[in-house]
Amino acid sequence: MNAAVQREYGPPDDVFDVEDVAAPALADDEVLVRVHAAGVNWADWSMTRGMPYVMRVGYGLRSPRKGIRGTDVAGTVEEVGRDVTRHRPGDEVFGWCTGAFAEYVTVSEDQLVTKPANITFEQAAGVPLAGCVALQAVRDIGKIQPGDKVLVNGASGGIGSFAVQIAKSLGAEVTGVCSTPNLELVKSIGADHVIDYTKEDFTHGAERYDLILDMADKHSLADRRRVLTRHGTLIPNSGEGGRWIGSIGRILRAWIVTPFVSQKLRPFLSLAKRKDLLVLAELIDDGGVTPVVGMTYSLSDTGAAIRHAGSGHTRGKVIVTV
């Protein structure tokens, strides 16, 4: 099968080649998926570069142990292991995996759900990581209730576009922060108010928010706390940071400050949960959430796709079509 393979750490444009590699072996509890599309995440960019360096303890000190990137997949079930009960050949599915930038991938049946019929494979491939981060941030960490005021900074991006729609589905009043070209997009996915960050700084406004989900993280904690309600929640979720420990330093600062203030500063790690994929699939099927796809790239352009995803200026999800 063809796959985009990375043999060394470095700039995404330089380290990927499409190679003919052996198809993965199917275990008894796994599903063989013919990949139609794969979602690209900021983590793919980070792992491609091998930064922060602390990450290499798990992924390989000098070169990546696993050369095929990609964790978000959408495709058709080709074959199932003998213990699999949820899926059968021909099913259209999406979920998490290891090695999605390839023609075929094996996936545990617990990491897949049925693709809603009202979206494309490209849209489905953008859901798993970004959708679950947004769902867990808004619903579980932010504990949003009807009427709460939510601000999403980076509302036109992959996670942000899901967060706007999920917050609206929970009855929140949503403000989206984005650049001028994306204002209409953010309005179209349900934001009640939009702020153009090139013209206005939301931290200087008079409005106070019950939840701020900050995908840009360009302001200090003090600046963002200023526009939180007394018991509001701030979720800083930018992936940027130093080359050694990445964003861990800012996460630690947030945890240190939290016990001494009435507000909650809650960076978190999203967990891959099949039940959350099912919630997202139901929201999509009901029309409450529509995945936003920005740029799509071919398998041979995987490096360019990862570079784009790591730029910090994506519109919706970046997708590799296979």
MOJOBEL-V739331 format. One record per backbone hydrogen bond with DSSP energy under -0.5 kcal/mol. NH is the residue of the N-H (numbers start at 1). CO is the residue of the C=O. Records with the same first field share a line. If there is no record, write none. Layout:
BEGIN
NH: CO, CO
END
This chain:
BEGIN
3: 19
4: 101
5: 3, 17
6: 67
7: 5, 15
9: 62
10: 48
14: 11
15: 11
16: 12
17: 5
19: 3, 17
21: 1, 19
27: 25
30: 27
31: 107
32: 79
33: 31, 105
34: 76
35: 33, 103
36: 74
37: 74
38: 320
39: 72, 125
40: 318
44: 41
45: 41
46: 42
47: 43
48: 44
49: 45
50: 46
51: 46
52: 243
53: 243
54: 244
55: 52
56: 53
57: 54
58: 55
59: 55
60: 56
65: 59
67: 65
69: 4, 67
72: 39
73: 71, 95
74: 37
75: 93
76: 34
77: 91
78: 32
79: 32
81: 30
83: 28
84: 28, 81
90: 77
91: 88
93: 75, 91
94: 113
95: 73
96: 111
97: 71
99: 70
100: 70
101: 69
102: 100
103: 2
105: 33
107: 31
109: 29
111: 108
112: 109
113: 94
115: 92
119: 116
124: 120
125: 121
126: 122, 123
127: 124
128: 124
131: 127
132: 127, 128
133: 129
134: 130
135: 131
136: 132
137: 133
138: 134
139: 135
140: 135, 136
141: 136
142: 137
144: 138
147: 171
148: 145
150: 148, 173
151: 211
152: 175
153: 151, 213
154: 152, 177
155: 152, 177
157: 154
158: 316
161: 157
162: 158
163: 159
164: 160
165: 161
166: 162
167: 163
168: 164
169: 165
170: 166
171: 168
172: 167
173: 148
174: 172
175: 150
176: 193
177: 152
178: 195
182: 179
183: 180
186: 182
187: 183
188: 184
189: 185
190: 187
191: 186
192: 174
193: 174
195: 176
197: 178, 195
199: 196
200: 196
202: 200
204: 201
205: 202
209: 227
210: 149
211: 149
212: 233
213: 151
214: 212, 235
215: 153, 213
224: 220
225: 221
226: 222
227: 223, 224
228: 225
229: 209
232: 229
233: 210
234: 264
235: 212
236: 234
237: 214, 235
242: 246
246: 242
248: 245
249: 246
251: 247
252: 248
253: 249
254: 250
255: 251
256: 252
257: 253
258: 254
259: 255
260: 257
261: 258
264: 232
265: 263
266: 234, 264
270: 268
273: 271
276: 273
277: 273
278: 274
279: 275
280: 276
281: 277
282: 278
283: 279
284: 280
285: 281
286: 282
287: 284
288: 283
289: 283
293: 291
294: 292, 317
297: 319
299: 321
301: 298
302: 299
305: 301
306: 302
307: 303
308: 304
309: 305
310: 306
311: 308
312: 309
316: 156, 314
317: 292
318: 40
319: 295
320: 38
321: 297, 319
322: 36
END
